[in-house]
């Protein structure tokens, strides 16, 4: 079994990133239960809540898991939907406000609760508009920590 951890995450927040397991489950349901329609809900990457908008580990996680779903679809899986957790950083049952899964950062110190798109929101929006999953696909980011580029906030909004 391969287990992946992202070494640039704080150790308390490291969870195994196992897109191959999702692909295996989808294949299992296809073979064992006659390929029922499948919906993946609340798939996300937990990260320490802070003010950084460059959540590269979450982008990598999304790429890996969505790539696994696309591979499963190519193998005949009847997967109908993939839903990330979550749109906004919200109160988490186990952590309160100390961690976040959101594609958008919510400034809790601002009375207006201003929301800011993270890099993952920009990547996900780009993907939903027909962008590719892979790091070599000419996507809006380069998957290196040294060379991080992104689109403007206006381009990140889904219309």
Short mmCIF file of the C-alpha atoms (twelve columns), coordinates in Angstrom:
data_MODEL
# 
_entry.id   MODEL 
# 
loop_
_atom_site.group_PDB 
_atom_site.id 
_atom_site.type_symbol 
_atom_site.label_atom_id 
_atom_site.label_alt_id 
_atom_site.label_comp_id 
_atom_site.label_asym_id 
_atom_site.label_seq_id 
_atom_site.Cartn_x 
_atom_site.Cartn_y 
_atom_site.Cartn_z 
_atom_site.pdbx_PDB_model_num 
ATOM 1   C CA . UNK A 1   0.000   0.000  0.000   1 
ATOM 2   C CA . UNK A 2   1.243   3.441  -0.872  1 
ATOM 3   C CA . UNK A 3   0.605   6.218  1.641   1 
ATOM 4   C CA . UNK A 4   1.418   9.786  0.745   1 
ATOM 5   C CA . UNK A 5   1.954   12.656 3.129   1 
ATOM 6   C CA . UNK A 6   2.716   16.208 2.182   1 
ATOM 7   C CA . UNK A 7   5.847   17.148 4.159   1 
ATOM 8   C CA . UNK A 8   5.075   20.871 4.124   1 
ATOM 9   C CA . UNK A 9   1.916   20.425 6.236   1 
ATOM 10  C CA . UNK A 10  2.101   20.787 10.020  1 
ATOM 11  C CA . UNK A 11  2.437   17.266 11.433  1 
ATOM 12  C CA . UNK A 12  -0.776  17.473 13.466  1 
ATOM 13  C CA . UNK A 13  -2.766  17.912 10.253  1 
ATOM 14  C CA . UNK A 14  -1.172  15.200 8.139   1 
ATOM 15  C CA . UNK A 15  -3.633  12.701 6.787   1 
ATOM 16  C CA . UNK A 16  -2.835  10.093 4.185   1 
ATOM 17  C CA . UNK A 17  -3.619  11.212 0.651   1 
ATOM 18  C CA . UNK A 18  -4.793  8.026  -1.049  1 
ATOM 19  C CA . UNK A 19  -6.529  8.682  -4.375  1 
ATOM 20  C CA . UNK A 20  -5.746  5.101  -5.419  1 
ATOM 21  C CA . UNK A 21  -8.049  3.966  -2.583  1 
ATOM 22  C CA . UNK A 22  -10.954 6.000  -3.960  1 
ATOM 23  C CA . UNK A 23  -10.326 4.524  -7.387  1 
ATOM 24  C CA . UNK A 24  -10.230 1.040  -5.841  1 
ATOM 25  C CA . UNK A 25  -13.550 1.572  -4.040  1 
ATOM 26  C CA . UNK A 26  -15.210 2.789  -7.236  1 
ATOM 27  C CA . UNK A 27  -13.882 -0.264 -9.095  1 
ATOM 28  C CA . UNK A 28  -15.061 -2.559 -6.285  1 
ATOM 29  C CA . UNK A 29  -18.606 -1.162 -6.403  1 
ATOM 30  C CA . UNK A 30  -18.593 -1.467 -10.183 1 
ATOM 31  C CA . UNK A 31  -17.659 -5.150 -10.063 1 
ATOM 32  C CA . UNK A 32  -19.407 -6.278 -6.870  1 
ATOM 33  C CA . UNK A 33  -22.680 -4.333 -7.063  1 
ATOM 34  C CA . UNK A 34  -23.338 -3.934 -10.786 1 
ATOM 35  C CA . UNK A 35  -21.877 -0.440 -11.172 1 
ATOM 36  C CA . UNK A 36  -24.456 1.663  -9.295  1 
ATOM 37  C CA . UNK A 37  -24.408 5.450  -9.669  1 
ATOM 38  C CA . UNK A 38  -21.832 6.875  -7.231  1 
ATOM 39  C CA . UNK A 39  -21.522 10.355 -5.723  1 
ATOM 40  C CA . UNK A 40  -18.435 11.406 -3.760  1 
ATOM 41  C CA . UNK A 41  -19.293 13.959 -1.066  1 
ATOM 42  C CA . UNK A 42  -17.187 16.005 1.345   1 
ATOM 43  C CA . UNK A 43  -13.813 15.202 -0.163  1 
ATOM 44  C CA . UNK A 44  -11.245 17.690 1.059   1 
ATOM 45  C CA . UNK A 45  -7.884  18.509 2.568   1 
ATOM 46  C CA . UNK A 46  -7.738  19.727 6.154   1 
ATOM 47  C CA . UNK A 47  -5.272  22.553 6.699   1 
ATOM 48  C CA . UNK A 48  -4.299  24.826 9.554   1 
ATOM 49  C CA . UNK A 49  -6.440  27.943 9.540   1 
ATOM 50  C CA . UNK A 50  -4.332  30.990 8.793   1 
ATOM 51  C CA . UNK A 51  -4.349  33.890 6.421   1 
ATOM 52  C CA . UNK A 52  -2.426  32.247 3.573   1 
ATOM 53  C CA . UNK A 53  -4.313  31.950 0.340   1 
ATOM 54  C CA . UNK A 54  -1.703  29.741 -1.327  1 
ATOM 55  C CA . UNK A 55  -3.025  26.326 -0.260  1 
ATOM 56  C CA . UNK A 56  -0.915  24.233 -2.603  1 
ATOM 57  C CA . UNK A 57  -1.446  20.976 -0.638  1 
ATOM 58  C CA . UNK A 58  -5.207  21.288 -1.180  1 
ATOM 59  C CA . UNK A 59  -4.709  21.889 -4.917  1 
ATOM 60  C CA . UNK A 60  -2.491  18.817 -5.123  1 
ATOM 61  C CA . UNK A 61  -5.087  16.794 -3.196  1 
ATOM 62  C CA . UNK A 62  -7.888  17.946 -5.516  1 
ATOM 63  C CA . UNK A 63  -5.803  17.113 -8.575  1 
ATOM 64  C CA . UNK A 64  -5.000  13.652 -7.253  1 
ATOM 65  C CA . UNK A 65  -8.560  12.740 -6.218  1 
ATOM 66  C CA . UNK A 66  -10.282 14.214 -9.256  1 
ATOM 67  C CA . UNK A 67  -7.691  12.455 -11.404 1 
ATOM 68  C CA . UNK A 68  -8.591  9.158  -9.697  1 
ATOM 69  C CA . UNK A 69  -12.295 9.763  -10.376 1 
ATOM 70  C CA . UNK A 70  -11.557 10.560 -14.020 1 
ATOM 71  C CA . UNK A 71  -9.486  7.379  -14.310 1 
ATOM 72  C CA . UNK A 72  -12.393 5.428  -12.784 1 
ATOM 73  C CA . UNK A 73  -14.795 6.968  -15.280 1 
ATOM 74  C CA . UNK A 74  -12.428 5.893  -18.044 1 
ATOM 75  C CA . UNK A 75  -12.618 2.348  -16.640 1 
ATOM 76  C CA . UNK A 76  -16.418 2.381  -16.793 1 
ATOM 77  C CA . UNK A 77  -17.397 3.593  -13.313 1 
ATOM 78  C CA . UNK A 78  -20.848 5.193  -13.091 1 
ATOM 79  C CA . UNK A 79  -19.599 8.045  -10.906 1 
ATOM 80  C CA . UNK A 80  -22.072 10.912 -11.245 1 
ATOM 81  C CA . UNK A 81  -20.571 13.580 -9.005  1 
ATOM 82  C CA . UNK A 82  -17.603 14.748 -6.965  1 
ATOM 83  C CA . UNK A 83  -18.171 17.387 -4.296  1 
ATOM 84  C CA . UNK A 84  -15.333 19.053 -2.451  1 
ATOM 85  C CA . UNK A 85  -15.483 19.969 1.230   1 
ATOM 86  C CA . UNK A 86  -15.959 22.821 1.479   1 
ATOM 87  C CA . UNK A 87  -16.745 26.052 -0.311  1 
ATOM 88  C CA . UNK A 88  -15.886 28.241 2.707   1 
ATOM 89  C CA . UNK A 89  -13.775 27.810 5.804   1 
ATOM 90  C CA . UNK A 90  -16.471 27.027 8.370   1 
ATOM 91  C CA . UNK A 91  -16.750 25.823 11.956  1 
ATOM 92  C CA . UNK A 92  -15.490 22.231 11.997  1 
ATOM 93  C CA . UNK A 93  -17.007 19.851 14.554  1 
ATOM 94  C CA . UNK A 94  -13.661 18.433 15.722  1 
ATOM 95  C CA . UNK A 95  -11.516 21.573 15.437  1 
ATOM 96  C CA . UNK A 96  -13.768 24.595 15.692  1 
ATOM 97  C CA . UNK A 97  -12.158 27.403 13.705  1 
ATOM 98  C CA . UNK A 98  -8.553  26.185 14.099  1 
ATOM 99  C CA . UNK A 99  -8.535  24.288 10.799  1 
ATOM 100 C CA . UNK A 100 -10.258 24.738 7.500   1 
ATOM 101 C CA . UNK A 101 -11.267 22.836 4.406   1 
ATOM 102 C CA . UNK A 102 -12.601 25.767 2.410   1 
ATOM 103 C CA . UNK A 103 -11.762 26.919 -1.061  1 
ATOM 104 C CA . UNK A 104 -12.434 30.428 0.253   1 
ATOM 105 C CA . UNK A 105 -10.851 32.000 3.323   1 
ATOM 106 C CA . UNK A 106 -13.292 33.829 5.615   1 
ATOM 107 C CA . UNK A 107 -11.791 36.709 7.603   1 
ATOM 108 C CA . UNK A 108 -13.414 36.151 10.994  1 
ATOM 109 C CA . UNK A 109 -11.839 39.355 12.349  1 
ATOM 110 C CA . UNK A 110 -13.691 41.445 9.780   1 
ATOM 111 C CA . UNK A 111 -17.259 42.385 10.830  1 
ATOM 112 C CA . UNK A 112 -18.286 41.876 7.191   1 
ATOM 113 C CA . UNK A 113 -16.737 38.370 7.150   1 
ATOM 114 C CA . UNK A 114 -14.943 39.145 3.894   1 
ATOM 115 C CA . UNK A 115 -14.193 36.089 1.791   1 
ATOM 116 C CA . UNK A 116 -11.040 35.631 -0.276  1 
ATOM 117 C CA . UNK A 117 -10.457 32.951 -2.919  1 
ATOM 118 C CA . UNK A 118 -7.569  30.645 -2.123  1 
ATOM 119 C CA . UNK A 119 -5.366  29.148 -4.809  1 
ATOM 120 C CA . UNK A 120 -7.540  26.017 -4.616  1 
ATOM 121 C CA . UNK A 121 -10.645 28.064 -5.512  1 
ATOM 122 C CA . UNK A 122 -8.863  29.448 -8.540  1 
ATOM 123 C CA . UNK A 123 -7.631  26.005 -9.596  1 
ATOM 124 C CA . UNK A 124 -11.054 24.385 -9.057  1 
ATOM 125 C CA . UNK A 125 -12.798 27.134 -11.017 1 
ATOM 126 C CA . UNK A 126 -10.283 26.692 -13.839 1 
ATOM 127 C CA . UNK A 127 -10.862 22.924 -13.782 1 
ATOM 128 C CA . UNK A 128 -14.666 23.324 -13.849 1 
ATOM 129 C CA . UNK A 129 -14.316 25.537 -16.907 1 
ATOM 130 C CA . UNK A 130 -12.661 22.666 -18.769 1 
ATOM 131 C CA . UNK A 131 -9.093  22.835 -17.490 1 
ATOM 132 C CA . UNK A 132 -7.049  19.687 -17.126 1 
ATOM 133 C CA . UNK A 133 -6.135  17.959 -13.866 1 
ATOM 134 C CA . UNK A 134 -2.448  17.219 -14.308 1 
ATOM 135 C CA . UNK A 135 0.458   19.438 -13.284 1 
ATOM 136 C CA . UNK A 136 1.874   19.319 -16.830 1 
ATOM 137 C CA . UNK A 137 -1.385  20.400 -18.414 1 
ATOM 138 C CA . UNK A 138 -0.761  24.127 -18.640 1 
ATOM 139 C CA . UNK A 139 -3.117  24.689 -15.708 1 
ATOM 140 C CA . UNK A 140 -3.186  27.944 -13.761 1 
ATOM 141 C CA . UNK A 141 -0.510  26.807 -11.342 1 
ATOM 142 C CA . UNK A 142 2.858   25.166 -11.537 1 
ATOM 143 C CA . UNK A 143 3.000   22.385 -8.982  1 
ATOM 144 C CA . UNK A 144 6.223   23.494 -7.379  1 
ATOM 145 C CA . UNK A 145 6.611   25.379 -4.155  1 
ATOM 146 C CA . UNK A 146 9.213   27.677 -5.714  1 
ATOM 147 C CA . UNK A 147 7.240   28.723 -8.777  1 
ATOM 148 C CA . UNK A 148 3.669   29.493 -7.731  1 
ATOM 149 C CA . UNK A 149 1.490   31.492 -10.105 1 
ATOM 150 C CA . UNK A 150 -2.249  32.054 -10.141 1 
ATOM 151 C CA . UNK A 151 -5.020  33.910 -11.927 1 
ATOM 152 C CA . UNK A 152 -6.521  37.153 -10.681 1 
ATOM 153 C CA . UNK A 153 -9.422  37.024 -8.178  1 
ATOM 154 C CA . UNK A 154 -11.828 38.189 -10.903 1 
ATOM 155 C CA . UNK A 155 -10.891 35.184 -13.052 1 
ATOM 156 C CA . UNK A 156 -11.535 32.852 -10.118 1 
ATOM 157 C CA . UNK A 157 -15.261 33.542 -9.982  1 
ATOM 158 C CA . UNK A 158 -17.543 31.009 -11.625 1 
ATOM 159 C CA . UNK A 159 -20.203 32.744 -13.648 1 
# 
